[in-house]
Amino acid sequence: MSGLKDIVDGTREIALAMGVTLKTLITEAPVTVEYPDEPMAIYPRFRGRHELRRYENGMERCIGCCLCEAACPTGAIYVEAEENDPAKPLSPGERHARIYEINLLRCIFCGDCEKACPTEAIVLGHIIDLADYDRHDFLLDKQALLNPPTPNTIIRPDA
């Protein structure tokens, strides 16, 4: 007798759970974002693809100090510094980064490079499009970092 009661109770519990599922399917809108047709909503502290920033006057913020390279736990950053030309300096310091490369295949997006930079030259932006077909496209050079694409994202309020 107790076996039949357990079967009836189990069937009732399954029916109640399926009722909750059907109610949710009917009353709630889907949460799928049709990316890239619709922008993706991300939080303000999201760490996306790296960007090298400039000052308002167009000069590069990077002074070639290599602190970001030293702070990177995976060795994903390579910086080669060069002395600034006094006639036409690229950065306000004595040096600038002649070569600045980031290997996105090695990067863990920890943000240590961003924290180590004294001039706030390197930042982790809001670009989420990181997929590619060729391994060489994951090596970002200085020009790609200075001229990042426009992100297809919107910033959500902190919850």
Helices and strands as residue ranges (DSSP letters): H 2-27, E 40-42, E 50-52, H 67-71, E 77-83, E 95-103, H 112-116, E 122-124, G 135-138, E 139-140, H 142-146, E 153-155
